[in-house]
C-alpha cells in the first residue's frame, strides 16, 4: 500500500556548531559564499543587501566561534587592488555547512525516506529474524540476520545506525528490503 500523499512540505534551517556555539547558518554561509565568489566583503554585503558593518560583525562571530579567522583581507591603494578571500578554516566551515545542507535537502526531497519514517512499508518487504553477527568498519557496518527460512540476510548500514538502534547479537529485528538495499528496523 503506497504512503498517503504528503500534505506539507519539509523545511529546515540548518546550522553548524562547535562546542555549543553556533558558527554558520544560512545567512553566514551565504556571506562566506559571496566573499569567496566576489573576493570582496563590500561586494558580498551589497549583493546580499546587508550593511558592510553587519557583514564584518558576522565574520567576527564566526571567528570567535571557531577560534580562527575565516577571511583574509588585502588592502587596496589609490587604484584599487584590495580584496578578501576565505582562509583554509573559512573554506572548511563552508564545505561542512554545504555538505550538511545538501544531506538535509536530499532527505527532505526523498519520498522513500518519508515513507520509511511513516512506516508505511508493505509487509512483503519485511522479514523478521535474529542478528547473527555485526561487523563495524570505519563508516559502514555489516549486520547478518538469520531469518526463519534457512537463509541469512546481510544488511550494510552505517556504523552510526547500528549504534543509534542499539543493535546487539541475538536480538530480534526485521529486515526491510528496498529494491536497492536491505535496511534494519527494530520495534
N, C-alpha and C positions, 0 to 999 in steps of 0.2 A: 504494500500500500504506500503510495507516494506521500511525502510530507505535505501538509496543507501549505498553500501559498502564503508566504510571509507578508504580513500587513505593514510592518515597519521596516525602515532602513536602519542598518547598523552604522553608528557614528562613534568616533573615538577621538580623544585628544591625547596623543602620546607625548611623553617627555621622558628624558633620561635623568637619572640622579647619580650622585656619588655620596655615599655615607649619609643619606637622608637629605642632601641638599640638591635642589633642582638645578640642573645645568642648562638643558636645552629643551624647549617645546617648539611648537610650530613657528612662532614668531621669531625666536632667536635662530632657529635653523634657517629660516628664510633670509635673515640678515647675514648669516655666515655664507650662504649660497651666493647671495648678491655681491658680497665683498669678494669672494673667490672669482666670480664671473666678470665683475667690472674692475677689479683691482683698485677699488676706491670705497672708502667708508662714506664719503659725501654722496657719491653716485648711488650707492646702495640705499642710503637713507632716503634720497629723493625718489628712487624707484618704488620703494616701499611706502612712501608718503608718511614718513616719521621724521621728527626733528633730528638733526645731526647730533645734538646733545643726548637725546634718548638712545640713539644707536651706540654712542660711547658708553652710556650707563649700562646698557645691556651687555656690552663686551666686558665691562668691569665685573658685572655679576658672574659671567661665565668664568672669567679668570679667577675670581675669588673662590668659586665652587670647585674648580679643577686644580687650583694651585699653580697654574702656569698660564702665560699669555697664549691667546688663541689667534691673535692678529699681530703682524709685524708691519709697522708703517715706515714709509720713506718720505723724507722732506723734499719738497719741490723748490724751485727757485723762481726767478722772475719769468722764466719761460715755461714754468710748469715742471713736470717730471716727478712729482710726488705720487704717492700711491700706498696701497696696502695689499697684503696677501696673508692667507691663513698660514699659521705655523703648523708644524707636524701635529701638535696637540689639537689645534683647531680642525685640521683635516680628519683626525681620528674621531673627535667628538661628532663632527658632521656625518662621517661614514657610519658610526654606530647608530646615530639617530635615524639616518636614512634606511639602514637595514631593519631596524625595529619598525619604522613606519611602513616599510614595504611588507613586512611579515604581517602586521596587523591588518593592512589593507587587503592582502590576499585572503586572510581568514574571513574578513567581513564580506568579501565577494564570493566565497566558496560555499555553494549550495550543499555539497556533501558534508561540510563541517557543521552547518546549521542543522541538517537532518540528523547527523550523529549526535549532536548536542541535545536535540529534542528527543533522541532515542526512538525515532520513527524508522527503525530498521526492520526489514521483513524477517520473519522467523526462519525462513530458509537460508538466510545468510549468517545464522548464529549457530555455533556448535559448542556445547559445554564440554569441559574437560578439566584435567588436573595438571598443574605445572610440573613438569618433569625436571627441567634444568633452566637456569638463567646464566647467560654468558654476557658480561658487560664489557664493552670496549670503551674507547675514549669518548665517543659520541653516541653510538648506537648500542643496542643490547639485543640479543637473540633469546627469545623465550620459547622453549619447547613445551607443547601442550599435548598430553596424552588424552585422546578422545575415546568415547565408549566403543566406537568401531575400532577394529585393530589398526590404528594409524596414529602418528604423531604429527602435529601441525607445528611449523616453526614460524613465528612472527618476528620480524625485525622491526623493533621500535626504538625510540630514543632512550638513552640511559635515564634521562630525567623522567620519562613516562613510567619507567619501572619504579623509580623512587617515589613519584607522585602517587601512583596506585598502591604503593607499599606491597609489591608482589613478592611472594615467598614460595619456595618449592613446596609442593604438596597441597597448595591452596586451590580451591575450585574457581575457575574462571570461564569465560565464554570467548571463543574466537569469533570475531566479527569480520566477515570476509567481504571485501570490495573487489571489484574487477581487477585492480592493480596491486592490492596489498591485503595483508591479514592484520587486523587491529586486535587489541585486547581490551575487554571491558570487565568490570567487577561490580557486583551489586552491593 
